[in-house]
Amino acid sequence: DSGLKMGNVTLVTGFRGNGKSTLVRQVLAAVAMQEVNSFCWFGEGSMEEEKSRFVRACAREGKVMPYQNRAGRTLFRPDSEMEADFNRNLAEYFTFYKMPNDPNVDAFDDLMSKMRHYAKLGYKVFSLDNLMVLTAGYGSNELSMQKKIIADLKEFALEYSVHVILIAHPKKGEGHQSVSGSGNIENTVDTLLRYVRVSGDAAAKVAESSDIPGAESRNITAVVLNEKVRNEGECNPMFLEWDSERGVCRDIAYIDNLLPVAEDYANKGWFSRPAKEVYL
């Protein structure tokens, strides 16, 4: 609704496996398509796996092919032409960070050192997935470390005029409304997005509370609640539908002034489409 403002920190939270990382990958892919460099760290995956996910997410229609794994399950991967196209046109805009294996090196200090280096090179978007992996080794000092990380990331964003996207998990047993760890996290960030997976009747009820056409409700697989936006912008929800071939969520745009933008994105093969009264 308000773009990635420089000098800001965005927090994306939601239960494990719901789609937070996928959503952030799509943001980074859209950034690359606009020829802007991003620095990304995915603490729970290899760089080879991440590149494969980005190639698939950026694949054009008809460029993702089905195959059977050893268990007989149908999976999808981009064809060789799409991989070559990604390497030629988009790969240069992504830099992947890998944590040091040396136990004597503080992971966050090393991460910040690399981020400052790339910020000086003109990188504008920095994505960290996720806060809990980053602070897992601090034991009883985990909460104080989380406070330090948030404060340092905010200072970094302001100093270098960049945008930081941080993923964090909710507290166990407290629903999706509370971010795990320090309450200082939600108070400090500039934008707060909660990723909630929904389907069936729950999706219909969510759609009824907005202006989204009723015929679209059966396609909703998740909702991103935009609960906090500083420095202008509106707190509109995002309704998503899952594309199993590309492994992405498509935003169903339903707000009048966003419909032309969604139509343009859809024509470019990006991650949005305008809502229709009748789903075709």
SULVENSUL-V247552 format. One record per run of one state. SS is the DSSP state (a for helix, b for strand, c for the rest). FROM is the first residue (numbers start at 0). TO is the last residue. Records with the same first field share a line. If there is no record, write none. Layout:
BEGIN
SS: FROM-TO + FROM-TO
END
This chain:
BEGIN
c: 0-6 + 13-18 + 33-36 + 42-45 + 57-62 + 68-72 + 78-78 + 89-89 + 96-105 + 120-123 + 129-129 + 134-134 + 160-161 + 168-168 + 170-177 + 179-182 + 188-189 + 197-198 + 208-212 + 219-220 + 229-236 + 243-246 + 253-254 + 268-270 + 274-279
b: 7-12 + 37-41 + 63-67 + 73-77 + 93-95 + 124-128 + 162-167 + 169-169 + 178-178 + 190-196 + 221-228 + 237-242 + 247-252 + 271-273
a: 19-32 + 46-56 + 79-88 + 90-92 + 106-119 + 130-133 + 135-159 + 183-187 + 199-207 + 213-218 + 255-267
END
